[in-house]
Amino acid sequence: MVDVNNIFSVSKIDFAALCRETFEFQYTGNPLYREWCQRLGRDASDIRDITDIPALPIAFFKQAKVHTTEFAPPGCF
C-alpha cells in the first residue's frame, strides 16, 4: 500500500512502483476509471511504464462522482 507520508522522498524506481500500485488500486476499485481505461483499450496488463497510465479528463470530476472508496468528505467547496 502507498504510504502517502513518504511519497515525496522515494527514488525514481520506487516512484514508478508507487504509480503502478496506485493505478492498480484505482483501476480495481473505481468503476468510472476502469471504464475510461477500457474505452481507451487499456487494462492493468498494458501498463509497462508510468507514461502508459491514463489520466481522467478534468471534466469527469465536474460531471461524475469520482471515488475509489466510500468516505465522508471533510468539507465541500
PyMOL CGO cylinders between C-alpha atoms (Angstrom):
from pymol import cmd
from pymol.cgo import CYLINDER

trace = [
    CYLINDER, 0.00, 0.00, 0.00, 1.16, 3.51, -0.77, 0.3, 1, 1, 1, 1, 1, 1,
    CYLINDER, 1.16, 3.51, -0.77, 2.50, 5.46, 2.21, 0.3, 1, 1, 1, 1, 1, 1,
    CYLINDER, 2.50, 5.46, 2.21, 1.35, 9.00, 1.46, 0.3, 1, 1, 1, 1, 1, 1,
    CYLINDER, 1.35, 9.00, 1.46, 3.66, 10.35, 4.15, 0.3, 1, 1, 1, 1, 1, 1,
    CYLINDER, 3.66, 10.35, 4.15, 6.72, 9.28, 2.17, 0.3, 1, 1, 1, 1, 1, 1,
    CYLINDER, 6.72, 9.28, 2.17, 5.61, 9.94, -1.41, 0.3, 1, 1, 1, 1, 1, 1,
    CYLINDER, 5.61, 9.94, -1.41, 7.98, 12.87, -1.91, 0.3, 1, 1, 1, 1, 1, 1,
    CYLINDER, 7.98, 12.87, -1.91, 11.06, 11.07, -0.60, 0.3, 1, 1, 1, 1, 1, 1,
    CYLINDER, 11.06, 11.07, -0.60, 11.09, 7.98, -2.83, 0.3, 1, 1, 1, 1, 1, 1,
    CYLINDER, 11.09, 7.98, -2.83, 13.61, 7.08, -5.50, 0.3, 1, 1, 1, 1, 1, 1,
    CYLINDER, 13.61, 7.08, -5.50, 12.68, 7.07, -9.20, 0.3, 1, 1, 1, 1, 1, 1,
    CYLINDER, 12.68, 7.07, -9.20, 12.35, 3.28, -9.13, 0.3, 1, 1, 1, 1, 1, 1,
    CYLINDER, 12.35, 3.28, -9.13, 10.17, 3.39, -6.03, 0.3, 1, 1, 1, 1, 1, 1,
    CYLINDER, 10.17, 3.39, -6.03, 8.11, 6.21, -7.55, 0.3, 1, 1, 1, 1, 1, 1,
    CYLINDER, 8.11, 6.21, -7.55, 7.36, 4.09, -10.62, 0.3, 1, 1, 1, 1, 1, 1,
    CYLINDER, 7.36, 4.09, -10.62, 6.31, 1.22, -8.35, 0.3, 1, 1, 1, 1, 1, 1,
    CYLINDER, 6.31, 1.22, -8.35, 4.07, 3.58, -6.35, 0.3, 1, 1, 1, 1, 1, 1,
    CYLINDER, 4.07, 3.58, -6.35, 2.49, 4.83, -9.56, 0.3, 1, 1, 1, 1, 1, 1,
    CYLINDER, 2.49, 4.83, -9.56, 1.81, 1.28, -10.71, 0.3, 1, 1, 1, 1, 1, 1,
    CYLINDER, 1.81, 1.28, -10.71, 0.36, 0.34, -7.31, 0.3, 1, 1, 1, 1, 1, 1,
    CYLINDER, 0.36, 0.34, -7.31, -1.86, 3.43, -7.28, 0.3, 1, 1, 1, 1, 1, 1,
    CYLINDER, -1.86, 3.43, -7.28, -3.04, 2.72, -10.83, 0.3, 1, 1, 1, 1, 1, 1,
    CYLINDER, -3.04, 2.72, -10.83, -3.97, -0.87, -9.92, 0.3, 1, 1, 1, 1, 1, 1,
    CYLINDER, -3.97, -0.87, -9.92, -5.84, 0.36, -6.81, 0.3, 1, 1, 1, 1, 1, 1,
    CYLINDER, -5.84, 0.36, -6.81, -7.80, 2.92, -8.84, 0.3, 1, 1, 1, 1, 1, 1,
    CYLINDER, -7.80, 2.92, -8.84, -8.42, 0.52, -11.75, 0.3, 1, 1, 1, 1, 1, 1,
    CYLINDER, -8.42, 0.52, -11.75, -9.73, -2.19, -9.43, 0.3, 1, 1, 1, 1, 1, 1,
    CYLINDER, -9.73, -2.19, -9.43, -11.77, -0.01, -7.09, 0.3, 1, 1, 1, 1, 1, 1,
    CYLINDER, -11.77, -0.01, -7.09, -13.04, 2.85, -9.25, 0.3, 1, 1, 1, 1, 1, 1,
    CYLINDER, -13.04, 2.85, -9.25, -15.67, 1.77, -11.79, 0.3, 1, 1, 1, 1, 1, 1,
    CYLINDER, -15.67, 1.77, -11.79, -15.59, 5.10, -13.64, 0.3, 1, 1, 1, 1, 1, 1,
    CYLINDER, -15.59, 5.10, -13.64, -11.81, 5.00, -14.04, 0.3, 1, 1, 1, 1, 1, 1,
    CYLINDER, -11.81, 5.00, -14.04, -11.86, 1.34, -15.09, 0.3, 1, 1, 1, 1, 1, 1,
    CYLINDER, -11.86, 1.34, -15.09, -14.49, 2.08, -17.74, 0.3, 1, 1, 1, 1, 1, 1,
    CYLINDER, -14.49, 2.08, -17.74, -12.42, 5.03, -19.02, 0.3, 1, 1, 1, 1, 1, 1,
    CYLINDER, -12.42, 5.03, -19.02, -9.35, 2.80, -19.29, 0.3, 1, 1, 1, 1, 1, 1,
    CYLINDER, -9.35, 2.80, -19.29, -11.34, 0.10, -21.08, 0.3, 1, 1, 1, 1, 1, 1,
    CYLINDER, -11.34, 0.10, -21.08, -12.71, 2.63, -23.56, 0.3, 1, 1, 1, 1, 1, 1,
    CYLINDER, -12.71, 2.63, -23.56, -9.11, 3.62, -24.27, 0.3, 1, 1, 1, 1, 1, 1,
    CYLINDER, -9.11, 3.62, -24.27, -8.30, -0.07, -24.76, 0.3, 1, 1, 1, 1, 1, 1,
    CYLINDER, -8.30, -0.07, -24.76, -6.08, -0.26, -21.67, 0.3, 1, 1, 1, 1, 1, 1,
    CYLINDER, -6.08, -0.26, -21.67, -6.06, -2.60, -18.71, 0.3, 1, 1, 1, 1, 1, 1,
    CYLINDER, -6.06, -2.60, -18.71, -3.58, -3.32, -15.94, 0.3, 1, 1, 1, 1, 1, 1,
    CYLINDER, -3.58, -3.32, -15.94, -1.56, -5.70, -18.13, 0.3, 1, 1, 1, 1, 1, 1,
    CYLINDER, -1.56, -5.70, -18.13, -0.93, -2.89, -20.67, 0.3, 1, 1, 1, 1, 1, 1,
    CYLINDER, -0.93, -2.89, -20.67, 0.90, -0.65, -18.22, 0.3, 1, 1, 1, 1, 1, 1,
    CYLINDER, 0.90, -0.65, -18.22, 4.63, -1.02, -18.77, 0.3, 1, 1, 1, 1, 1, 1,
    CYLINDER, 4.63, -1.02, -18.77, 5.70, 2.50, -17.81, 0.3, 1, 1, 1, 1, 1, 1,
    CYLINDER, 5.70, 2.50, -17.81, 4.14, 5.31, -15.78, 0.3, 1, 1, 1, 1, 1, 1,
    CYLINDER, 4.14, 5.31, -15.78, 3.56, 7.19, -19.04, 0.3, 1, 1, 1, 1, 1, 1,
    CYLINDER, 3.56, 7.19, -19.04, 1.13, 4.40, -20.03, 0.3, 1, 1, 1, 1, 1, 1,
    CYLINDER, 1.13, 4.40, -20.03, -1.19, 5.21, -17.12, 0.3, 1, 1, 1, 1, 1, 1,
    CYLINDER, -1.19, 5.21, -17.12, -4.28, 7.02, -18.44, 0.3, 1, 1, 1, 1, 1, 1,
    CYLINDER, -4.28, 7.02, -18.44, -5.38, 10.20, -16.71, 0.3, 1, 1, 1, 1, 1, 1,
    CYLINDER, -5.38, 10.20, -16.71, -9.03, 11.06, -16.29, 0.3, 1, 1, 1, 1, 1, 1,
    CYLINDER, -9.03, 11.06, -16.29, -10.10, 14.24, -18.04, 0.3, 1, 1, 1, 1, 1, 1,
    CYLINDER, -10.10, 14.24, -18.04, -10.74, 17.07, -15.58, 0.3, 1, 1, 1, 1, 1, 1,
    CYLINDER, -10.74, 17.07, -15.58, -14.34, 17.29, -16.80, 0.3, 1, 1, 1, 1, 1, 1,
    CYLINDER, -14.34, 17.29, -16.80, -15.03, 13.88, -15.25, 0.3, 1, 1, 1, 1, 1, 1,
    CYLINDER, -15.03, 13.88, -15.25, -14.52, 15.36, -11.79, 0.3, 1, 1, 1, 1, 1, 1,
    CYLINDER, -14.52, 15.36, -11.79, -17.15, 18.00, -12.55, 0.3, 1, 1, 1, 1, 1, 1,
    CYLINDER, -17.15, 18.00, -12.55, -19.67, 15.68, -14.17, 0.3, 1, 1, 1, 1, 1, 1,
    CYLINDER, -19.67, 15.68, -14.17, -19.47, 12.49, -12.12, 0.3, 1, 1, 1, 1, 1, 1,
    CYLINDER, -19.47, 12.49, -12.12, -18.67, 11.14, -8.69, 0.3, 1, 1, 1, 1, 1, 1,
    CYLINDER, -18.67, 11.14, -8.69, -15.05, 10.02, -8.96, 0.3, 1, 1, 1, 1, 1, 1,
    CYLINDER, -15.05, 10.02, -8.96, -14.04, 7.93, -5.96, 0.3, 1, 1, 1, 1, 1, 1,
    CYLINDER, -14.04, 7.93, -5.96, -12.47, 4.61, -5.16, 0.3, 1, 1, 1, 1, 1, 1,
    CYLINDER, -12.47, 4.61, -5.16, -13.63, 4.11, -1.61, 0.3, 1, 1, 1, 1, 1, 1,
    CYLINDER, -13.63, 4.11, -1.61, -16.63, 5.28, 0.36, 0.3, 1, 1, 1, 1, 1, 1,
    CYLINDER, -16.63, 5.28, 0.36, -15.89, 8.07, 2.79, 0.3, 1, 1, 1, 1, 1, 1,
    CYLINDER, -15.89, 8.07, 2.79, -17.42, 11.16, 4.30, 0.3, 1, 1, 1, 1, 1, 1,
    CYLINDER, -17.42, 11.16, 4.30, -15.66, 14.21, 2.85, 0.3, 1, 1, 1, 1, 1, 1,
    CYLINDER, -15.66, 14.21, 2.85, -14.29, 16.61, 5.48, 0.3, 1, 1, 1, 1, 1, 1,
    CYLINDER, -14.29, 16.61, 5.48, -15.90, 19.54, 3.68, 0.3, 1, 1, 1, 1, 1, 1,
    CYLINDER, -15.90, 19.54, 3.68, -17.26, 20.81, 0.40, 0.3, 1, 1, 1, 1, 1, 1,
    CYLINDER, -17.26, 20.81, 0.40, -16.02, 23.71, -1.65, 0.3, 1, 1, 1, 1, 1, 1,
]
cmd.load_cgo(trace, "trace")
